[in-house]
């Protein structure tokens, strides 16, 4: 293995715990292997798809472990402060003379190797990040430039033959237990390339059929000619926003999308891949806990003409653009190999304003060393410290969205300016032009205020808002667009909820000290959706409550938009069949659209009440989002849902809503539980719904009958709803992340009652959600 040079000429390693966490101690390489300390390394395998061969290197005879043995294509320790992916790239270049970009490296798994060699003098306790580089054909052996101190030769060997040598413990090969963790390498390759096309097609068809294809239209006759022109321009801008979102999900995502679209007509399987990818906007299935339904073998092919020593007649390396089987929790907002600990350590070195920016909505975090793989040390030895600690030189930095997506945002801004000039509506003109300016300045405050004050028949929501994709911290916002026609009649009927927001706040089941005295009524707009883009993958939202900027929430409150035609489609195609299958015969008739739609509205209202800006026990001001981090989204969705149910009962008791709504709202909510849980427990809404269902079931408010149908116990449900509302609101008010984690771990589970209901729906193939089709998109040029 090649060693990265350190500042003092000695290579330092981060010392880890037995479970892989950093201890904060760094030690020289020799001391680590002498003492048996746990540390990190990378393994990089080059796999030739056409020949089904792995590239092996022969270790130099001077190596201190397994000299002269055939081994991994390339490998090396991760020096203290260095990153995994950068190390993988650097080791491949140093040992074999192959220069590959980061999109060629697929992280397969992490392997813990524990062994003792050299008569006990060399103890290797090593966590290895195992990467795969997939090429179409073998790289010519003469193209490699071998590092003589590390590698004496290279060869290709079929992966089956290599596995056989390892299984027989052939002394010519560095040993790995193929029946243990390392066997995953061979299992993954076997599964990836031995699947039958017909089996994959049937599996994808089944996944696609979980979505009911629904055409969404809206009446445009109420729009002026200027608004019609603006509508088409805004849809063009929304398509640009879509491009940004694909990039935000994963850095190789746009290349994968273009490849799948280009090859969709090649076969029935390729067509199905493209259809299901288009629904999910990534290779990870939203309804299957983000399980990958594609592999790197399905991905785009890129050609590198000069990645290595030139060989006559060889055009260069054709490789598969890689993506990991496990969806990256940090999406493309952070370096793919960044750990939370590294981020927190870097953040602690920043000023207060810089910390606020680092955890803000509208920027990405990058790695300095990724762009310049020069092998420079990222540590400085502290000679006066006897604890073997080192002072880190931080590798992370902030890039605002306006810079990261400059070309696309400039294009979108131009379209929004044109659209603003086309409309005669002052509030729409202000929104579109202020949003265009925000795209370029990265300051979204004024444009979000303009969005809240929008009073136009053409309703537009466009920009970075939700943070669900950032499963690492819940900090970074994804771009999205919702374009619709305001339903004036339905909007006027919903004024009740906004007018009573402060009353609801003051009566929340929460200690008074945590209640806000200045909640501002949330304006509600009901629209008929005509187009959406960006972060609208998989399950479709029926409403949203924005903005998420706590400054605006505190000063101005929030606004909500209800998508009535989406709600109607879901009720007809999903909720009614669910009720028929899962709700007892006595209560099934209580499920109605008015109850479903009213709770949807109340859910969105309740995002605007309860704790947002909070005071911690130490007196420090913070926000619920910052304190709960990756747990915030799921708990906030559960809060809005269950407090929404509490709020409806409160308004009914105040004679502001009809008492006939009481039973139907609870039973419609129960049917809605099964709808949302089917989104999967990796998704914030599904996770939040499982929490609510399991809590209410445990309290006896929901009852499972012998015929496997469910009903509501009306004598217990009100108390159970109030107790869960109090639990969640109090956790948020205190910013109590351990309590949030405990609640989620206990109740966000696929329990037997839920499994029973979901299996029932699976058996009769009730759609899980809708896949909208927008005819108006055909009017806009691609």
VENTADA-V512966 format. One line per field, one symbol per residue. phi: phi as a letter, one per 40 degrees, with the letter a starting at -180 (. if undefined). Layout:
phi: ???
This chain:
phi: .cbccbdcgbcbbccbccbgcccgbbbcdccccccgccababbbbbbcccbfbbcbbcccccccafcgccaddaaacccdgcbccccccccccccbgbbbccccbbccabbcbbabbffgcbbbbbcbccbbbbbcbccdccccbccdcbbbababadccccccccccfdccbdcacccbdccddcccccccbbccdcccccccdcccccbccbcbbacbccccccccccdcccccccccddcccdcccaccccccdcccccbcccacccccdcccccccfacbcccbfgccbbbdccccbbbbcbcadcbdgbchccbcccacccccccfbcbdcbcbdccccccdccccccccccccccbabbbbccccbccgccbbbcbccbccfcbccbcbcabbcdcccbdcccccccccccccccccccdccdccccccdccdccgbbccccccccccbaccbbbaicbcbcccccbgcccccaabbabccccccccbcdcccbccccdcbdcaddcccccbcbdccbbbbbcbaaagcbcfdccbaabbccccccdccbgbbbbbcccccccccccbcccccccbbddcbdcccbcdcccccdccdcdcccbgcbcbbcdcgccabcccccfcccccccccccccccccccccccccgcbccccdccccccccccdcccccchcccdccccccdcdccccccgcbbbcccgcbaccccbccccccccdcccccdcccfccdccccccccbcbccdccdccccccccbfcdcabbcbbdccccbcc
